[in-house]
Amino acid sequence: MTNQDRISGPLLDRIDIQIEVAAMPPDELARAADGEPTASIAARVAAAYARQLKRQRSSNQRLSTHGIDRHCKLDAAGGAVLRESMQHFHWSARAYHRILKVARTVADLGGERDIGVEHVKEAIQFRRGLRER
């Protein structure tokens, strides 16, 4: 039994982003990181948060069901991808709303006004991490 198997489904359903992170060998940890600098990530996050406040006066995390309906609308392609994943993985309504909020955040981080199918797919990937293997 793995650690994630000890978490009940209803509790896990309340976690927005679920990704598995593999252990890294010590030699790899000791090497210099080659990723994006923290300052540029922080600036992108601050800009996304400012977009959220301007658009809806709250963070995406705090959106009510009404707020999700208003600010997390999907086009036909995004809606089809999400419906297909919902059926395939047997996700709950709670999971559906959480995916919409994460997709909205992914779009905000990319500076996009609308949620595109690529944002929905990325949000779905963040949801698939623990139980759907």
Disulfide bonds with the S-S distance in Angstrom:
none
